[in-house]
Amino acid sequence: MRFTGPKMKLCRREGINLFGSEKYDLSQNHRKLLGGKFGKTSEFGVQLRKKQAAKRMYGVSEKQFAAYYARAIKTKGITGDAMLQALELRLDNVVFKSNFARTIMQARQFVGHAHFHVNGKKVNIPSYSVKVGDVISLREKMKESPLYKTLVAEFGEFVKKNSAGTITTAKWLEVDANKLTITVKALPQKEDFDQVIDIQKIIEFYSK
């Protein structure tokens, strides 16, 4: 079941900004669940919290998250890297990482409402897995939406302030702010994953 309560409550529980938007930044006065007055947390408790945090950062359900682990253990290479790579390649995550949405929740909503095409075809499945070479484009009729006109203006300001001249910090993605397209240049690698995620603890949780 997907959590539908206040998102800030989840951020306080995990002690980090789970959703990217500034409105979910934690002040120093927000208490964390781990440690502190709650006492020493068990190893299982730590693993659970790390799993919950990562699951919420990607905006997926428990069933979906467990399925990504199940597929990852069947692939060659490092299980944790394979799991995170698959999560990164979700269409809603790509839209979010490319700054076409302010939060992962908003990105999931945009994809679900069919705002984007992948290689010219409408896709409205947030979990859709993109591949290297795929081009994600904003549908023509959506370009006239006030929402995206505001986004284009923000892109321009972002590029001016960013010395790299890009509107995304994800090196494996290339965003064209004029055409409003996202190109998947490469597969995300270990250095591209959010370092807040403790994938080893997550693997330990599921491997029990």
Secondary structure, 3 states (H helix, E strand, C coil): CCCCCCHHHHHHHHCCCCCCCHHHCCCCCCCCCCCHHHCCCCHHHHHHHHHHHHHHHCCCCHHHHHHHHHHHCCCCCCHHHHHHHHHHCEHHHHHHHCCCCCCHHHHHHHHHCCCEEECCEECCCCCCECCCCCEEEECHHHHHCHHHHHHHHHHHHHHHHCCCCCCCCCCCEEEECCCCEEEECCCCCHHHCCCCCCHHHHHHHHCC
